[in-house]
Structures are given as C-alpha cells and as structure tokens.
Amino acid sequence: METYDVIIIGAGHNGLVCAGYLLKSGYSVLLLEKRSVVGGAATTEEAMPEEVPGFYFNLCAIDHEFIHLGPVVEELELTKFGLEYLYCDPTIFCPHPDGKYFLAHRSVEKTCAEIARYSQRDAQKYREYMDFWHRLIQAITPIFNAPPKSIIDILGNWGLLRLRKRSRLGRS
Ligand SMILES: Cc1cc2nc3c(=O)[nH]c(=O)nc-3n(C[C@H](O)[C@H](O)[C@H](O)COP(=O)(O)OP(=O)(O)OC[C@H]3O[C@@H](n4cnc5c(N)ncnc54)[C@H](O)[C@@H]3O)c2cc1C
C-alpha cells in the first residue's frame, strides 16, 4: 500500500496551493478530487456546451484580485505551468433599451469620464470610492503575506490608527 506524508481532500485552489507548497518542501502528497476537473469554485469551464459550445465561464470566482497581493503565483511558478490571466477592457458593458449604454474600464479616469456623461457628482463619488479601496487594500495587504496569527496580533500588525486613516471614506 502506498503511503503519503499528507492527504488533501478537495482540489479547489486552496487544496492545490497547499499541495504545491508541501511538494516544494519535499513532502509526498495525495490530493483527492471528486470531480473530473480540478480548481473547485475557481475553475473556467465550458458550462453550457449545448447552448454556447466553445465558450468558457468562471463558474464562481470571477474576480481574482487578492491572489496578486501575495507571492503564490511567483513562488509556485504558475505561469510556467500555464496560468494566464486575461484582462478585459472595457470591464463592464451595460446597454439600455433606449440606445444609451455605460462602459466601465480598468482605468479609474476613463470610468469616471464615462460616469460623468450621466452625472458629474457620481463620477466624483466613484473616484473617492476607488481611492478608499486603494488605501484599504494597502492596509490589509500585510495579512495576506503574514503567517496566521491571533486577531489581536493581526490588529497589532496593521496599527489601528493606520487602518482607521486608510479606510476613511472620502479624501482626508
Ligand atoms: C458564487 C460564488 C462567487 C465567488 N466569487 C469569487 C470571486 O469573484 N473572487 C474570489 O476570490 N472568490 C470568489 N468566491 C469564493 C471562492 O470561489 C472560494 O473562496 C474558493 O473557491 C475556495 O477555495 P477552496 O479550495 O477552499 O474550496 P472550493 O473551491 O470549494 O474547492 C473544494 C473542492 O473540493 C472538492 N470536494 C468536496 N468534497 C470532496 C470530497 N468528499 N472528496 C473529494 N473532493 C471533494 C470539490 O469538488 C471542490 O473541487 C466565490 C464563491 C462563490 C460560491
């Protein structure tokens, strides 16, 4: 009977990443997946082969933002093994029956210009909202790259004052 140092049940992205790091550290790993495809809720699959053959969908996890805050892609050399991110731009197209439409872009400035076609105030508010998110992401990034700790230690890592300042909505 074959034996393994570690058995992982479920080849979602957490199981896969965990297996990758364990293998890199020299452990033998058995990763068990009940479906015929790996990736769990983060897969890209031909979900409607009869209705739209050849079209691939992200079934659940469509926004892969936080993975880029950590070193996983580089450390596991995922691009070498075929990982490729396809970035759409425009990111959102909202057509309206009266012929008007709205396009969101990867660029905040371009998106604000688009919103301003309908409301200058909303464009300004969107800019403030994105600024808030940018500061909040910077504030929470340390947690992605730090070993798991108690919530008290995590808050200590962040610095409560720093976190409060960065997560304040609107310009300070
Ligand atoms: C609708 C939806 C939208 C989401 N959108 C986003 C998003 O935009 N961005 C984002 O970052 N996250 C998103 N998430 C969250 C993200 O999908 C999950 O956090 C992530 O998939 C969790 O990964 P995981 O490996 O822990 O579990 P899962 O991805 O759920 O993988 C678990 C795996 O275990 C397998 N399994 C279960 N039981 C067994 C068993 N007994 N034996 C063998 N295999 C088993 C399953 O088949 C599956 O492959 C979304 C989730 C949902 C549901």
The ligand as an ORCA input file, in Angstrom:
! r2SCAN-3c Opt
* xyz 0 1
  C     -20.920     32.266     -6.380
  C     -19.508     32.477     -5.877
  C     -18.779     33.551     -6.369
  C     -17.478     33.777     -5.918
  N     -16.758     34.811     -6.444
  C     -15.474     34.999     -6.071
  C     -14.669     35.994     -6.698
  O     -15.113     36.698     -7.586
  N     -13.380     36.116     -6.295
  C     -12.827     35.324     -5.312
  O     -11.643     35.476     -4.996
  N     -13.580     34.363     -4.702
  C     -14.860     34.182     -5.064
  N     -15.619     33.191     -4.483
  C     -15.003     32.403     -3.411
  C     -14.049     31.354     -3.955
  O     -14.660     30.670     -5.014
  C     -13.737     30.398     -2.807
  O     -13.200     31.141     -1.738
  C     -12.702     29.375     -3.229
  O     -13.144     28.646     -4.348
  C     -12.459     28.441     -2.063
  O     -11.485     27.515     -2.466
  P     -11.365     26.134     -1.766
  O     -10.227     25.426     -2.429
  O     -11.282     26.309     -0.283
  O     -12.763     25.395     -1.997
  P     -13.531     25.048     -3.352
  O     -13.140     25.934     -4.471
  O     -14.972     24.954     -2.985
  O     -12.988     23.589     -3.702
  C     -13.347     22.450     -2.948
  C     -13.060     21.230     -3.806
  O     -13.226     20.074     -3.012
  C     -13.903     19.092     -3.779
  N     -14.531     18.177     -2.829
  C     -15.501     18.463     -1.937
  N     -15.788     17.360     -1.211
  C     -14.981     16.372     -1.646
  C     -14.813     15.005     -1.266
  N     -15.530     14.451     -0.294
  N     -13.881     14.280     -1.935
  C     -13.139     14.827     -2.929
  N     -13.253     16.124     -3.312
  C     -14.163     16.893     -2.674
  C     -14.879     19.895     -4.613
  O     -15.307     19.184     -5.761
  C     -14.006     21.105     -4.988
  O     -13.255     20.888     -6.172
  C     -16.919     32.929     -4.922
  C     -17.660     31.848     -4.430
  C     -18.950     31.624     -4.889
  C     -19.711     30.420     -4.344
*
